[in-house]
Amino acid sequence: MSQISSKFSSGHKALIGYLTVGYPDIHTTLKAAKVLENAGCDAIELGIPFSDPIGDGPVIQAASHQALQNGITPVMCIKVAAIIRREVTLPLIFMGYYNPILNYGLSGFCRDSATSGINGLIIPDLPPEESGELDAAAIASGLDLIYLLAPTSTSDRITLVAQKSRSFIYLTSVAGVTGARDGVPAYLPKFIERVRVKTNLPLAVGFGVSSAQQAKTIAADADGVIIGSQLLKLIDEDRSLTKLGDFVAAVRQEMDTD
């Protein structure tokens, strides 16, 4: 069992928080990672800034743009991850787009990421049918490559992702981009069940979670909840990160309450 898999224990719903590396600056990223751990997250996604983040909504796009303006590169993300690893025991997952990783060199990126303390990778624009080279490099470095499924995914795609994904499968709550939304789609439980019958892997749902009640509702059917845009909004609103910690603690409490 990998470090990420271990967070999806029986009776415990995993909470995964997302941070864009270098937004609004590196110091805040380092501080926020510790806040997420102390407030009750089970793993942290570290977003690698990219100029064309096609799967992300306006909040993460803006954060990515700011981080790029700050000079954040994949090399710097790996260095930041190494610093976080010295302070945080949670599994760390890089979320990034394929082009910067390809430019870095797939084997080197996976090797250096693992050395820095990264446990897994999420590459939203890499179809599983075309992921063989990165998948091999990730396995060689002991990284879990995690794939995404959308509500519009076909039965064949679900089967393929179920075969290839490691540690968990990332389910997007909508067939669109990231971003906080009101409510939980009515079709979500059926979507989760469609995937559940094809895999024993844990299922974590992201895209659009913006409240503790939403997280609780989703966790009733899923094995984990992923929150990104809402966390970045709270960081922007309160650079002391008090709001961030309070929100994550409230989500954790709701997810743990029957």
C-alpha positions as CSV (number, residue, x, y, z in Angstrom):
1,M,0.0,0.0,0.0
2,S,1.4,3.4,-1.0
3,Q,1.5,6.4,1.3
4,I,-1.4,7.9,-0.6
5,S,-3.5,4.7,-0.5
6,S,-3.1,4.5,3.2
7,K,-5.0,7.7,3.7
8,F,-8.2,6.0,2.4
9,S,-8.6,3.8,5.4
10,S,-11.9,2.0,6.2
11,G,-14.3,4.4,7.8
12,H,-12.2,7.5,7.1
13,K,-12.9,9.9,4.3
14,A,-9.8,11.5,2.8
15,L,-9.6,15.3,2.5
16,I,-7.1,16.5,-0.1
17,G,-6.2,20.2,-0.3
18,Y,-4.7,22.0,-3.4
19,L,-2.2,24.7,-3.4
20,T,-0.6,26.4,-6.4
21,V,3.2,26.5,-5.8
22,G,4.4,30.0,-5.5
23,Y,1.0,31.6,-5.0
24,P,0.9,34.3,-3.8
25,D,4.6,33.6,-3.0
26,I,6.7,30.7,-1.9
27,H,6.6,31.6,1.8
28,T,2.8,31.5,1.8
29,T,2.9,28.1,0.0
30,L,5.2,26.7,2.7
31,K,3.1,28.1,5.5
32,A,-0.2,27.0,3.9
33,A,1.0,23.4,3.5
34,K,1.5,23.2,7.3
35,V,-1.8,24.8,7.9
36,L,-3.6,22.2,5.8
37,E,-1.9,19.4,7.7
38,N,-2.7,20.9,11.1
39,A,-6.3,21.5,10.1
40,G,-7.0,18.0,9.0
41,C,-6.1,17.3,5.4
42,D,-4.9,13.8,4.5
43,A,-2.8,14.8,1.4
44,I,-1.8,17.9,-0.4
45,E,-1.9,18.6,-4.2
46,L,0.9,21.0,-5.3
47,G,0.0,22.7,-8.5
48,I,2.8,23.3,-11.0
49,P,2.1,26.7,-12.7
50,F,1.5,26.5,-16.4
51,S,0.6,29.2,-19.0
52,D,-2.3,27.2,-20.5
53,P,-4.1,25.3,-17.7
54,I,-7.0,24.1,-19.7
55,G,-8.6,22.1,-16.9
56,D,-8.6,25.0,-14.4
57,G,-11.1,27.7,-13.8
58,P,-10.5,31.4,-13.2
59,V,-9.2,31.2,-9.6
60,I,-6.5,28.6,-10.3
61,Q,-5.7,30.2,-13.7
62,A,-5.1,33.5,-11.9
63,A,-3.0,31.8,-9.2
64,S,-1.0,30.0,-11.9
65,H,-0.4,33.3,-13.8
66,Q,0.8,35.0,-10.6
67,A,3.1,32.2,-9.7
68,L,4.6,32.3,-13.2
69,Q,5.1,36.0,-12.8
70,N,6.9,35.2,-9.6
71,G,9.3,33.0,-11.6
72,I,8.1,29.7,-10.5
73,T,9.3,26.8,-12.7
74,P,9.1,23.0,-12.4
75,V,12.6,23.0,-11.0
76,M,11.5,25.5,-8.3
77,C,8.4,23.4,-7.6
78,I,10.6,20.4,-6.9
79,K,12.7,22.5,-4.5
80,V,9.6,23.8,-2.7
81,A,8.3,20.3,-2.4
82,A,11.5,19.2,-0.7
83,I,11.2,22.1,1.8
84,I,7.6,21.1,2.5
85,R,8.5,17.5,2.9
86,R,10.9,18.5,5.8
87,E,7.9,20.1,7.6
88,V,4.9,18.0,6.5
89,T,4.3,14.3,6.8
90,L,1.3,14.1,4.5
91,P,1.5,12.5,1.1
92,L,2.3,15.2,-1.6
93,I,1.0,15.0,-5.1
94,F,2.1,17.1,-8.0
95,M,-0.7,18.3,-10.2
96,G,0.7,19.6,-13.5
97,Y,0.3,19.7,-17.3
98,Y,2.3,17.5,-19.6
99,N,4.3,20.0,-21.6
100,P,6.5,21.3,-18.8
101,I,7.1,17.8,-17.6
102,L,8.0,16.6,-21.0
103,N,10.3,19.6,-21.4
104,Y,12.0,18.7,-18.1
105,G,12.4,15.1,-19.2
106,L,10.0,12.4,-18.0
107,S,12.5,10.2,-16.2
108,G,14.3,13.1,-14.6
109,F,11.2,14.8,-13.5
110,C,9.9,11.6,-11.8
111,R,13.2,10.9,-10.2
112,D,13.7,14.4,-8.9
113,S,10.1,14.6,-7.7
114,A,10.4,11.4,-5.8
115,T,13.7,12.5,-4.3
116,S,12.0,15.7,-3.1
117,G,9.3,13.8,-1.3
118,I,6.5,13.7,-3.9
119,N,4.3,10.6,-3.7
120,G,2.1,10.9,-6.8
121,L,1.3,12.8,-10.0
122,I,-1.9,14.1,-11.5
123,I,-1.6,15.1,-15.2
124,P,-5.1,16.3,-16.3
125,D,-4.2,16.7,-20.0
126,L,-2.5,13.3,-20.5
127,P,-4.9,10.7,-21.8
128,P,-4.3,7.2,-20.3
129,E,-4.0,5.8,-23.8
130,E,-0.9,8.0,-24.3
131,S,0.7,7.8,-20.9
132,G,2.9,4.8,-21.3
133,E,6.3,6.6,-21.1
134,L,5.4,8.7,-18.1
135,D,3.7,5.8,-16.4
136,A,6.9,3.7,-16.7
137,A,9.0,6.6,-15.4
138,A,6.6,7.1,-12.5
139,I,6.6,3.4,-11.6
140,A,10.5,3.3,-11.7
141,S,10.6,6.2,-9.2
142,G,7.9,4.8,-6.9
143,L,5.3,7.5,-7.8
144,D,1.5,6.9,-8.1
145,L,0.2,8.2,-11.4
146,I,-3.5,9.2,-10.8
147,Y,-6.0,9.6,-13.6
148,L,-9.2,11.6,-13.9
149,L,-12.7,10.6,-14.9
150,A,-15.5,13.0,-15.8
151,P,-19.3,12.4,-15.6
152,T,-19.2,12.1,-19.4
153,S,-16.5,9.3,-19.4
154,T,-17.5,6.2,-21.4
155,S,-17.6,2.7,-20.0
156,D,-14.4,1.9,-21.9
157,R,-12.6,4.9,-20.5
158,I,-13.7,4.0,-17.0
159,T,-12.3,0.5,-17.4
160,L,-9.0,1.8,-18.8
161,V,-8.5,4.3,-16.0
162,A,-9.5,1.7,-13.4
163,Q,-6.7,-0.5,-14.8
164,K,-4.0,2.2,-14.9
165,S,-4.6,4.5,-11.9
166,R,-2.7,4.0,-8.7
167,S,-3.7,4.9,-5.1
168,F,-7.1,6.4,-6.1
169,I,-9.1,7.7,-9.1
170,Y,-9.9,11.4,-9.3
171,L,-13.5,12.0,-10.3
172,T,-14.5,15.5,-11.5
173,S,-17.9,16.5,-10.3
174,V,-18.6,18.3,-13.6
175,A,-17.5,18.0,-17.2
176,G,-15.8,21.3,-17.1
177,V,-13.1,23.3,-15.3
178,T,-12.2,23.7,-11.7
179,G,-13.9,26.4,-9.6
180,A,-16.1,26.7,-6.5
181,R,-19.8,26.0,-7.2
182,D,-23.0,26.0,-5.2
183,G,-24.5,22.6,-4.4
184,V,-23.7,19.1,-5.5
185,P,-24.8,17.8,-8.9
186,A,-27.8,15.4,-8.6
187,Y,-26.1,12.9,-10.9
188,L,-23.0,12.6,-8.8
189,P,-24.0,9.5,-6.8
190,K,-24.8,7.6,-9.9
191,F,-21.5,8.6,-11.5
192,I,-19.6,7.4,-8.5
193,E,-21.5,4.1,-8.6
194,R,-20.7,3.7,-12.4
195,V,-17.0,3.8,-11.5
196,R,-17.3,1.9,-8.3
197,V,-18.5,-1.3,-10.0
198,K,-15.3,-1.3,-12.1
199,T,-12.7,-0.8,-9.5
200,N,-11.6,-1.4,-5.9
201,L,-9.6,1.8,-5.9
202,P,-10.8,4.7,-3.7
203,L,-12.7,7.4,-5.5
204,A,-12.0,11.1,-4.6
205,V,-14.2,13.8,-6.0
206,G,-13.0,17.3,-6.9
207,F,-14.0,20.4,-9.0
208,G,-16.4,22.7,-7.3
209,V,-16.3,21.9,-3.6
210,S,-16.7,25.2,-1.7
211,S,-18.4,24.4,1.6
212,A,-18.2,22.0,4.4
213,Q,-21.7,20.8,3.7
214,Q,-20.9,20.0,0.1
215,A,-17.9,18.0,1.2
216,K,-20.0,16.1,3.7
217,T,-22.6,15.3,1.0
218,I,-20.0,14.1,-1.5
219,A,-18.2,12.0,1.2
220,A,-21.4,10.1,1.8
221,D,-20.8,8.4,-1.5
222,A,-17.1,8.9,-2.3
223,D,-14.0,7.9,-0.5
224,G,-12.4,11.4,-0.5
225,V,-13.0,15.0,-1.4
226,I,-10.5,17.4,-3.2
227,I,-10.7,21.1,-2.6
228,G,-8.7,23.7,-4.6
229,S,-10.2,27.0,-5.8
230,Q,-11.9,27.7,-2.5
231,L,-8.6,27.3,-0.6
232,L,-6.9,29.7,-2.9
233,K,-9.7,32.2,-2.5
234,L,-9.3,32.0,1.3
235,I,-5.6,32.5,1.0
236,D,-6.2,35.6,-1.1
237,E,-8.7,37.0,1.3
238,D,-6.6,36.4,4.4
239,R,-2.8,36.2,4.1
240,S,-2.5,35.2,7.8
241,L,-4.2,31.9,6.7
242,T,-6.5,31.9,9.6
243,K,-9.5,31.6,7.3
244,L,-7.8,28.8,5.5
245,G,-7.2,26.8,8.6
246,D,-10.7,27.5,10.0
247,F,-12.4,26.4,6.8
248,V,-10.4,23.1,6.4
249,A,-11.0,22.3,10.1
250,A,-14.8,22.9,9.5
251,V,-14.7,20.6,6.5
252,R,-12.9,17.9,8.4
253,Q,-15.4,18.1,11.2
254,E,-18.4,17.8,8.9
255,M,-16.8,14.9,7.0
256,D,-16.2,13.1,10.3
257,T,-19.7,13.6,11.6
258,D,-22.3,10.9,10.9
